[in-house]
Structures are given as C-alpha cells and as structure tokens.
Amino acid sequence: MEKRFHVYLMTNRRNGTLYCGVTSDLARRAYEHKSGTVEGFTSRYDLKHLVWFEEAGDALTAIQREKTIKAYPRAWKINLIEERNPQWRDLYDDLMK
C-alpha cells in the first residue's frame, strides 16, 4: 500500500494562530494535536482545530508545498482556508467517517 501525504493547517479559533504541517497519517497527527500529546508550538498555543488539508503525491511534494504555504502571508493562508472551509469547521471528524 502506497503512503499518502498531507499538508494541513491547524488553528485555535477562526482567524486565530495558524500552524502548517505535513504528515503521512493525517488522522493520527490531527489527533496528536487535539490531545496535546506532542509538546511544541501547537500545544503551547492550543491549536486543536484542523481547518484545511490537501493530499500530495509524495513526501517531497508535500514538504515543498508546506514550505510554500509557510512563506506566504497570513492573509493568503486565511483565504486558502476560507475557499474550502468558510465556517472554519474542525475537519477532524470528517476524517473519522
């Protein structure tokens, strides 16, 4: 089975602090952020809401996309979220369906 890679954005609230990450297991990684089991930026700022993600073809593509997103200004990232998730709904539950 081929690994699937995702780039994702977490936040603490609408228009709140944003975190961009990359993972090969989005459900597990989002759970780690939600439960606070991994110390760091997301636990320090209580970033528990998965508000955006996209699949990448491979690890290198995912890492490059993450770097690209991190380089863009905040307003661009907010627009990226609002294009697909205008209510800033936590998408974690959708992963569990």
C-alpha positions in Angstrom: 0.0 0.0 0.0 1.3 3.4 -1.0 1.7 6.1 1.7 -0.4 9.2 1.3 1.0 12.5 2.4 -1.0 15.6 3.5 -0.2 19.2 4.1 -2.6 20.7 6.7 -3.4 23.8 8.8 -4.4 23.8 12.4 -5.8 26.7 14.5 -7.2 27.5 17.9 -10.2 29.6 16.5 -11.4 31.4 13.5 -8.7 33.9 12.4 -6.5 32.6 15.2 -3.0 31.4 15.3 -2.1 29.1 12.4 0.2 26.1 12.1 1.2 24.4 8.8 2.4 20.8 8.9 3.0 17.8 6.8 2.3 14.1 7.6 1.9 10.6 6.2 -1.0 9.9 8.6 -3.4 12.9 8.9 -5.9 11.3 11.3 -3.2 10.3 13.7 -1.4 13.6 13.5 -4.5 15.7 13.9 -5.4 13.5 17.0 -1.9 14.2 18.4 -2.5 17.9 18.0 -6.0 17.7 19.5 -4.9 15.7 22.5 -1.8 17.7 23.1 0.4 14.6 23.3 3.2 16.3 21.4 4.9 19.2 23.0 5.7 22.2 20.9 4.0 25.1 19.1 0.6 23.6 18.6 0.2 22.5 22.3 1.7 25.9 23.5 -1.0 27.8 21.5 -3.8 25.2 21.9 -4.1 24.6 18.2 -6.6 21.8 18.1 -8.8 22.5 15.0 -7.9 21.0 11.7 -9.3 23.6 9.3 -7.6 22.8 5.9 -5.7 20.0 4.3 -4.7 18.7 0.9 -3.2 15.4 -0.3 0.2 15.5 -2.0 1.5 12.8 -4.4 4.7 12.1 -2.4 6.7 13.2 0.6 8.9 15.7 -1.4 5.9 17.3 -3.0 4.2 17.6 0.4 7.3 19.1 2.1 7.7 21.6 -0.8 4.0 22.6 -0.5 4.3 23.1 3.2 7.4 25.4 2.7 5.5 27.3 0.1 2.5 27.8 2.3 4.6 28.9 5.2 6.3 31.5 3.0 3.0 33.1 2.0 1.5 35.9 4.1 -1.2 35.2 6.7 -4.0 36.7 4.5 -3.2 34.2 1.8 -3.4 31.3 4.2 -6.7 32.6 5.6 -8.1 32.8 2.0 -6.8 29.2 1.4 -8.9 28.1 4.4 -12.0 30.1 3.5 -12.1 28.9 -0.1 -13.0 25.4 1.1 -14.0 25.9 4.7 -15.6 29.3 5.1 -17.0 28.4 8.6 -13.6 27.3 9.8 -15.2 24.0 10.8 -13.0 21.4 12.5 -12.4 18.8 9.8 -11.1 16.1 12.1 -14.5 14.4 12.5 -14.7 14.1 8.7 -11.5 12.0 8.7 -13.1 9.6 11.1 -16.1 8.8 8.8 
